[in-house]
Amino acid sequence: MPLGRTKRMFLSIVNKKLAYSIILNNQTLKYANILLLKRQASSSSNLNSSLFNKIEQHFATKHPKVYSYYVMSVSGSKSCLSDTKIYFKLRKQILSKERTFSDFSIPELLIYLQFPAELVHICLLVFLLQIPIIGEIIIALGIFRPQLVLTRHFWTPQQTTSVQLNELKKIQDVNFPCILQQLSEKNKNLSTQLPLKFYQLPSTTVNLSKLEELSSSQLYHLKRLHKVSPFSLGTKSLKERVLILQLLDRKMAEDMEKELKGLDVNQLKLHLYIRKLNYAKMDAESMQSLLNKWLQHCSTLPPSTYVYAPFLIQAKF
């Protein structure tokens, strides 16, 4: 083989090895830089986290009141944001017919029942915060009296109980007498028959009109009873709420013993509240017994009876 040709082949091999070496070194350098950046970011994150924890500990020990407001705002914001995302996701699935209400889990049904009223509250709050002076007043109330201006996500268990019981008492004082007056038009001496026992509900002799036959005044008080917007047109919103409540009842009734035993006091209060059952002066055992009776007797009631059930079993005149 000629010398010139051999030299050219040798140089070609050397050049290829050199090129591979350069590429390999570049790749190594690239990965080293990435690793270094990750370590720097991790170190910075750990430093920030450590500094943040020290600040939290300082406020927790030196300024516990300020720290409690901070914890309330952070946990409340996270909870509210989570419920917002879940609600709109569920709403989208219903509108697209991807799922039906019967596909929802118990926690999902609870969010779907509670959040519509809270969404209106949040939108109104955001609007009012933009107004000078009023916005500052709302912020101050949000710190010192969150139950007056904020949603349940920011309340303590004691504040939640207070709000729920006040609302249930208002329903009994304001809406129950109006419902009685309306039903008395077709049922003589109804006040002497109330309250009914749970077992009487399926076979009640009380003449109850179908929802479609109710006047606007009758619908108004039933909507207020079940916390449906009085501005909603017709019976659609009320029917939907009754449907979801009965689905929740049936899901809980499927394994009643397990479901009820898994509820703490605050969860029992919530389940009674959304069914508009007044739990004032009840201990945990009494609340569990009341919810048990409701699930046994109300999950299969006709909608026209179910919508009146909280009134029929609690009204005293």
The 8 nearest C-alpha neighbors of each residue, nearest first, counted from 0:
[[1, 2, 5, 4, 3, 6, 8, 7],
 [2, 0, 4, 3, 5, 6, 7, 8],
 [1, 3, 5, 4, 6, 0, 7, 8],
 [4, 2, 6, 5, 1, 7, 0, 8],
 [3, 5, 7, 6, 2, 1, 8, 0],
 [6, 4, 2, 8, 7, 3, 9, 1],
 [5, 7, 9, 3, 4, 8, 10, 2],
 [6, 8, 4, 10, 5, 9, 11, 3],
 [9, 7, 11, 5, 6, 10, 12, 4],
 [10, 8, 6, 12, 11, 7, 5, 13],
 [9, 11, 13, 7, 12, 8, 14, 6],
 [12, 10, 8, 14, 9, 13, 7, 15],
 [13, 11, 15, 9, 14, 10, 16, 8],
 [12, 14, 10, 16, 11, 15, 17, 9],
 [13, 15, 17, 11, 12, 16, 10, 18],
 [16, 14, 18, 12, 17, 13, 19, 11],
 [17, 15, 19, 13, 18, 14, 20, 12],
 [16, 18, 14, 20, 15, 19, 13, 21],
 [19, 17, 15, 21, 20, 16, 14, 22],
 [20, 18, 16, 22, 21, 17, 23, 15],
 [19, 21, 17, 23, 18, 22, 16, 24],
 [20, 22, 24, 18, 23, 19, 25, 17],
 [23, 21, 25, 19, 24, 20, 26, 18],
 [24, 22, 20, 26, 25, 21, 19, 27],
 [23, 25, 27, 21, 22, 26, 28, 20],
 [24, 26, 28, 22, 23, 27, 29, 21],
 [27, 25, 29, 23, 28, 24, 22, 30],
 [28, 26, 24, 30, 29, 25, 31, 23],
 [27, 29, 31, 25, 26, 30, 24, 32],
 [28, 30, 26, 32, 27, 31, 25, 33],
 [31, 29, 33, 27, 32, 28, 34, 26],
 [32, 30, 28, 34, 29, 33, 27, 35],
 [31, 33, 35, 29, 30, 34, 28, 36],
 [32, 34, 30, 36, 35, 31, 37, 29],
 [35, 33, 31, 37, 32, 36, 30, 38],
 [34, 36, 32, 38, 33, 37, 31, 39],
 [37, 35, 39, 33, 38, 34, 40, 32],
 [38, 36, 40, 34, 39, 35, 41, 33],
 [37, 39, 41, 35, 36, 40, 42, 34],
 [38, 40, 42, 36, 37, 41, 43, 35],
 [41, 39, 43, 37, 42, 38, 44, 36],
 [42, 40, 44, 38, 43, 39, 37, 45],
 [41, 43, 39, 45, 44, 40, 38, 46],
 [44, 42, 46, 40, 41, 45, 39, 47],
 [43, 45, 41, 47, 46, 42, 40, 48],
 [46, 44, 48, 42, 47, 43, 49, 41],
 [45, 47, 43, 49, 44, 48, 42, 50],
 [48, 46, 50, 44, 49, 45, 51, 43],
 [49, 47, 45, 51, 46, 50, 44, 52],
 [48, 50, 46, 52, 51, 47, 45, 53],
 [51, 49, 47, 53, 48, 52, 46, 54],
 [50, 52, 48, 54, 53, 49, 47, 55],
 [53, 51, 55, 49, 54, 50, 48, 56],
 [52, 54, 56, 50, 51, 55, 57, 49],
 [55, 53, 57, 51, 52, 56, 50, 58],
 [56, 54, 52, 58, 57, 53, 59, 51],
 [55, 57, 59, 53, 54, 58, 52, 60],
 [56, 58, 54, 55, 60, 59, 61, 53],
 [57, 59, 62, 61, 55, 60, 56, 66],
 [60, 58, 63, 56, 66, 57, 62, 61],
 [61, 59, 57, 58, 62, 63, 56, 66],
 [62, 60, 58, 57, 59, 63, 56, 66],
 [61, 63, 58, 65, 64, 59, 60, 66],
 [64, 62, 59, 66, 65, 60, 67, 58],
 [65, 63, 67, 66, 62, 68, 59, 58],
 [64, 66, 68, 67, 62, 63, 69, 58],
 [65, 67, 63, 69, 64, 59, 68, 58],
 [66, 68, 70, 64, 69, 65, 63, 71],
 [69, 67, 71, 65, 66, 70, 72, 64],
 [68, 70, 66, 72, 67, 71, 73, 65],
 [71, 69, 67, 73, 68, 72, 74, 66],
 [72, 70, 68, 69, 74, 73, 75, 153],
 [71, 73, 75, 69, 70, 74, 76, 68],
 [72, 74, 76, 70, 75, 71, 69, 77],
 [75, 73, 77, 71, 76, 72, 70, 78],
 [76, 74, 153, 152, 72, 78, 73, 77],
 [75, 77, 79, 73, 78, 74, 72, 80],
 [78, 76, 74, 80, 75, 79, 81, 73],
 [79, 77, 81, 75, 76, 80, 152, 74],
 [80, 78, 76, 82, 81, 77, 152, 75],
 [81, 79, 83, 77, 78, 82, 76, 84],
 [80, 82, 78, 84, 83, 79, 77, 85],
 [83, 81, 85, 79, 84, 80, 86, 78],
 [84, 82, 80, 86, 81, 85, 79, 87],
 [85, 83, 81, 87, 82, 86, 88, 80],
 [84, 86, 88, 82, 83, 87, 89, 81],
 [87, 85, 89, 83, 88, 84, 82, 90],
 [88, 86, 90, 89, 84, 85, 91, 83],
 [87, 89, 85, 91, 86, 90, 84, 92],
 [90, 88, 92, 86, 87, 91, 85, 93],
 [89, 91, 87, 93, 92, 88, 86, 94],
 [90, 92, 88, 94, 89, 93, 87, 95],
 [93, 91, 97, 89, 95, 90, 98, 94],
 [92, 94, 96, 90, 91, 95, 98, 99],
 [93, 95, 91, 96, 92, 90, 97, 98],
 [94, 96, 92, 97, 93, 91, 98, 90],
 [97, 95, 93, 98, 94, 92, 99, 91],
 [96, 98, 92, 95, 93, 99, 94, 91],
 [99, 97, 96, 92, 93, 102, 100, 95],
 [98, 100, 101, 102, 93, 96, 97, 103],
 [101, 99, 102, 103, 98, 243, 93, 246],
 [100, 102, 99, 103, 246, 98, 104, 243],
 [103, 101, 100, 99, 98, 104, 108, 107],
 [104, 102, 100, 101, 107, 108, 105, 99],
 [103, 105, 107, 106, 108, 102, 101, 250],
 [104, 106, 108, 107, 109, 247, 103, 250],
 [107, 105, 109, 108, 104, 110, 103, 111],
 [108, 106, 104, 110, 109, 105, 103, 111],
 [109, 107, 111, 105, 110, 106, 103, 112],
 [108, 110, 106, 112, 107, 111, 105, 113],
 [111, 109, 107, 113, 112, 108, 114, 106],
 [112, 110, 108, 109, 113, 114, 86, 107],
 [113, 111, 109, 110, 114, 108, 240, 115],
 [114, 112, 110, 111, 115, 109, 116, 117],
 [113, 115, 117, 116, 110, 111, 118, 112],
 [116, 114, 118, 117, 113, 119, 112, 111],
 [117, 115, 119, 118, 114, 113, 120, 228],
 [116, 118, 120, 114, 115, 119, 121, 150],
 [117, 119, 121, 115, 120, 116, 114, 122],
 [120, 118, 122, 117, 116, 121, 123, 115],
 [119, 121, 117, 123, 118, 122, 124, 116],
 [122, 120, 124, 118, 123, 119, 117, 125],
 [123, 121, 125, 119, 124, 120, 118, 126],
 [124, 122, 126, 120, 121, 125, 119, 127],
 [123, 125, 121, 127, 126, 122, 120, 128],
 [126, 124, 122, 128, 123, 127, 121, 129],
 [125, 127, 123, 124, 128, 129, 122, 130],
 [128, 126, 124, 129, 130, 125, 134, 123],
 [127, 129, 134, 125, 126, 130, 124, 133],
 [128, 130, 127, 126, 134, 131, 125, 133],
 [129, 131, 134, 127, 128, 133, 132, 126],
 [132, 130, 133, 134, 129, 135, 128, 127],
 [131, 133, 135, 134, 136, 130, 137, 128],
 [134, 132, 136, 135, 131, 130, 137, 127],
 [133, 135, 128, 137, 132, 136, 130, 131],
 [136, 134, 132, 138, 137, 133, 139, 131],
 [135, 137, 133, 139, 138, 134, 140, 132],
 [136, 138, 140, 134, 139, 135, 141, 133],
 [139, 137, 141, 135, 136, 140, 134, 142],
 [140, 138, 136, 142, 141, 137, 135, 143],
 [141, 139, 144, 137, 143, 142, 138, 145],
 [140, 142, 145, 138, 139, 144, 143, 137],
 [143, 141, 139, 140, 145, 144, 138, 68],
 [142, 144, 140, 141, 145, 139, 68, 138],
 [145, 143, 140, 146, 141, 147, 142, 148],
 [146, 144, 141, 149, 147, 148, 142, 140],
 [147, 145, 144, 149, 148, 154, 158, 150],
 [148, 146, 145, 144, 149, 140, 141, 150],
 [147, 149, 145, 146, 141, 140, 137, 150],
 [150, 148, 145, 146, 141, 147, 153, 151],
 [149, 151, 152, 153, 117, 146, 148, 154],
 [152, 150, 154, 153, 159, 149, 146, 75],
 [151, 153, 75, 150, 154, 79, 78, 76],
 [152, 154, 75, 151, 71, 150, 149, 145],
 [155, 153, 151, 158, 152, 159, 146, 145],
 [154, 156, 158, 157, 159, 153, 151, 71],
 [157, 155, 159, 158, 160, 154, 265, 161],
 [158, 156, 160, 155, 159, 161, 154, 162],
 [159, 157, 161, 155, 160, 156, 154, 162],
 [158, 160, 156, 162, 157, 161, 154, 163],
 [161, 159, 163, 157, 158, 162, 164, 156],
 [160, 162, 158, 164, 159, 163, 165, 157],
 [163, 161, 165, 159, 160, 164, 158, 166],
 [162, 164, 160, 166, 165, 161, 159, 167],
 [163, 165, 167, 161, 166, 162, 168, 160],
 [166, 164, 168, 162, 163, 167, 161, 169],
 [165, 167, 169, 163, 164, 168, 162, 170],
 [168, 166, 164, 170, 169, 165, 277, 163],
 [169, 167, 171, 165, 170, 166, 164, 172],
 [170, 168, 172, 166, 167, 171, 173, 165],
 [171, 169, 174, 167, 173, 168, 172, 224],
 [170, 172, 175, 168, 169, 173, 174, 167],
 [171, 173, 169, 170, 168, 174, 175, 176],
 [174, 172, 170, 169, 171, 175, 176, 177],
 [173, 175, 170, 177, 176, 220, 171, 178],
 [174, 176, 171, 178, 177, 173, 179, 172],
 [177, 175, 179, 178, 174, 180, 173, 172],
 [178, 176, 180, 174, 179, 175, 181, 173],
 [177, 179, 175, 181, 180, 176, 182, 174],
 [180, 178, 176, 182, 177, 181, 183, 175],
 [179, 181, 177, 183, 178, 182, 176, 184],
 [180, 182, 178, 179, 183, 184, 177, 217],
 [183, 181, 179, 184, 180, 185, 186, 178],
 [184, 182, 186, 180, 185, 181, 187, 179],
 [183, 185, 182, 181, 186, 180, 187, 179],
 [186, 184, 183, 182, 206, 187, 181, 207],
 [187, 185, 183, 189, 184, 182, 206, 188],
 [186, 188, 189, 183, 185, 184, 190, 182],
 [189, 187, 190, 191, 186, 192, 183, 193],
 [190, 188, 192, 191, 187, 186, 183, 193],
 [189, 191, 193, 192, 188, 316, 179, 315],
 [190, 192, 189, 193, 188, 316, 194, 315],
 [193, 191, 189, 190, 194, 195, 188, 205],
 [194, 192, 195, 190, 191, 314, 315, 311],
 [193, 195, 312, 314, 313, 311, 315, 192],
 [196, 194, 312, 193, 311, 199, 197, 192],
 [195, 197, 199, 198, 312, 194, 200, 311],
 [196, 198, 199, 200, 296, 195, 312, 292],
 [197, 199, 196, 200, 296, 201, 202, 195],
 [200, 198, 196, 197, 203, 202, 201, 195],
 [199, 201, 203, 202, 197, 198, 196, 195],
 [202, 200, 203, 199, 300, 198, 296, 297],
 [203, 201, 200, 199, 204, 198, 205, 300],
 [202, 204, 200, 205, 199, 201, 206, 195],
 [203, 205, 206, 202, 200, 207, 199, 186],
 [206, 204, 203, 207, 186, 189, 182, 185],
 [205, 207, 204, 186, 185, 208, 182, 203],
 [208, 206, 205, 209, 303, 304, 182, 185],
 [207, 209, 212, 210, 206, 213, 303, 211],
 [210, 208, 212, 303, 211, 207, 213, 302],
 [209, 211, 212, 213, 303, 208, 234, 218],
 [212, 210, 209, 213, 234, 208, 233, 214],
 [211, 213, 209, 210, 208, 214, 218, 215],
 [214, 212, 210, 211, 217, 218, 215, 208],
 [213, 215, 217, 216, 218, 212, 211, 219],
 [214, 216, 218, 217, 219, 213, 233, 220],
 [217, 215, 219, 214, 218, 220, 213, 221],
 [218, 216, 214, 219, 215, 220, 213, 221],
 [219, 217, 215, 221, 216, 220, 222, 214],
 [218, 220, 216, 222, 217, 221, 229, 215],
 [219, 221, 223, 222, 218, 217, 174, 224],
 [222, 220, 224, 218, 223, 219, 225, 217],
 [223, 221, 227, 219, 225, 224, 220, 226],
 [222, 224, 226, 220, 221, 225, 227, 219],
 [223, 225, 221, 222, 226, 220, 170, 174],
 [224, 226, 222, 223, 227, 221, 275, 274],
 [227, 225, 223, 224, 222, 228, 116, 221],
 [226, 228, 222, 225, 223, 229, 237, 236],
 [227, 229, 230, 231, 226, 222, 223, 116],
 [230, 228, 231, 219, 222, 227, 223, 232],
 [231, 229, 228, 232, 227, 219, 233, 222],
 [232, 230, 229, 228, 233, 236, 227, 234],
 [233, 231, 230, 234, 235, 236, 229, 228],
 [234, 232, 235, 231, 236, 211, 215, 218],
 [233, 235, 237, 236, 238, 232, 210, 211],
 [234, 236, 238, 237, 233, 239, 232, 231],
 [237, 235, 239, 238, 234, 240, 231, 227],
 [236, 238, 240, 234, 239, 235, 241, 227],
 [239, 237, 241, 235, 240, 236, 234, 242],
 [240, 238, 242, 236, 237, 241, 235, 243],
 [239, 241, 243, 237, 242, 238, 244, 236],
 [240, 242, 244, 238, 239, 243, 245, 237],
 [243, 241, 239, 245, 240, 244, 238, 246],
 [244, 242, 246, 240, 245, 241, 247, 239],
 [245, 243, 247, 241, 246, 242, 240, 248],
 [244, 246, 248, 298, 247, 242, 243, 241],
 [247, 245, 243, 249, 248, 244, 250, 242],
 [246, 248, 244, 250, 245, 249, 243, 251],
 [249, 247, 245, 298, 251, 246, 250, 294],
 [248, 250, 252, 246, 251, 247, 298, 245],
 [249, 251, 247, 253, 252, 248, 246, 105],
 [250, 252, 248, 249, 253, 255, 254, 258],
 [251, 253, 255, 249, 254, 250, 294, 248],
 [254, 252, 250, 251, 255, 249, 248, 258],
 [255, 253, 252, 257, 256, 251, 258, 250],
 [254, 256, 252, 258, 257, 251, 253, 259],
 [255, 257, 259, 258, 254, 260, 252, 261],
 [258, 256, 260, 255, 259, 254, 261, 251],
 [259, 257, 255, 261, 256, 260, 251, 254],
 [258, 260, 261, 256, 262, 257, 255, 287],
 [261, 259, 257, 262, 258, 256, 263, 255],
 [260, 262, 258, 259, 257, 263, 256, 266],
 [263, 261, 259, 266, 260, 267, 264, 258],
 [262, 264, 266, 265, 267, 261, 260, 283],
 [265, 263, 267, 266, 283, 268, 262, 286],
 [266, 264, 268, 267, 263, 269, 156, 262],
 [265, 267, 269, 263, 268, 264, 262, 270],
 [268, 266, 264, 270, 269, 265, 262, 263],
 [267, 269, 265, 271, 266, 270, 272, 264],
 [268, 270, 266, 272, 267, 271, 273, 265],
 [271, 269, 267, 272, 273, 268, 266, 274],
 [272, 270, 276, 268, 274, 269, 273, 275],
 [271, 273, 275, 269, 274, 270, 276, 268],
 [272, 274, 275, 270, 271, 269, 276, 225],
 [273, 275, 271, 272, 276, 270, 309, 225],
 [276, 274, 272, 273, 271, 309, 277, 167],
 [277, 275, 271, 274, 272, 278, 309, 167],
 [276, 278, 279, 167, 275, 272, 164, 271],
 [277, 279, 281, 276, 280, 286, 271, 268],
 [278, 280, 281, 277, 164, 282, 168, 167],
 [281, 279, 278, 282, 277, 285, 286, 283],
 [282, 280, 278, 279, 285, 286, 283, 284],
 [281, 283, 285, 284, 286, 280, 278, 264],
 [282, 284, 286, 285, 264, 287, 281, 267],
 [285, 283, 287, 286, 282, 288, 281, 289],
 [286, 284, 288, 282, 287, 283, 281, 289],
 [287, 285, 289, 283, 288, 284, 281, 290],
 [286, 288, 284, 290, 285, 289, 291, 283],
 [287, 289, 291, 285, 286, 290, 284, 292],
 [290, 288, 286, 292, 291, 287, 285, 293],
 [289, 291, 293, 287, 292, 288, 286, 294],
 [290, 292, 288, 294, 289, 293, 287, 295],
 [293, 291, 295, 289, 290, 294, 296, 288],
 [292, 294, 290, 297, 291, 296, 295, 289],
 [295, 293, 291, 292, 248, 297, 296, 298],
 [296, 294, 292, 293, 297, 291, 298, 252],
 [295, 297, 293, 294, 298, 292, 197, 198],
 [298, 296, 300, 293, 299, 294, 295, 305],
 [297, 299, 245, 248, 249, 294, 300, 296],
 [300, 298, 297, 301, 296, 245, 249, 201],
 [299, 301, 297, 305, 298, 304, 201, 302],
 [300, 302, 304, 303, 305, 299, 201, 306],
 [303, 301, 305, 304, 306, 300, 241, 238],
 [302, 304, 209, 301, 306, 305, 210, 207],
 [305, 303, 302, 301, 307, 306, 308, 300],
 [306, 304, 302, 308, 307, 300, 303, 301],
 [305, 307, 304, 303, 308, 302, 241, 221],
 [306, 308, 305, 304, 310, 309, 311, 303],
 [307, 309, 305, 311, 310, 306, 304, 312],
 [310, 308, 311, 312, 307, 313, 275, 276],
 [309, 311, 308, 314, 313, 307, 312, 175],
 [310, 312, 308, 194, 309, 195, 313, 314],
 [313, 311, 194, 195, 310, 309, 196, 308],
 [314, 312, 194, 310, 311, 309, 315, 195],
 [313, 315, 194, 310, 311, 193, 312, 316],
 [314, 316, 194, 193, 313, 190, 191, 312],
 [315, 190, 314, 191, 193, 176, 194, 179]]
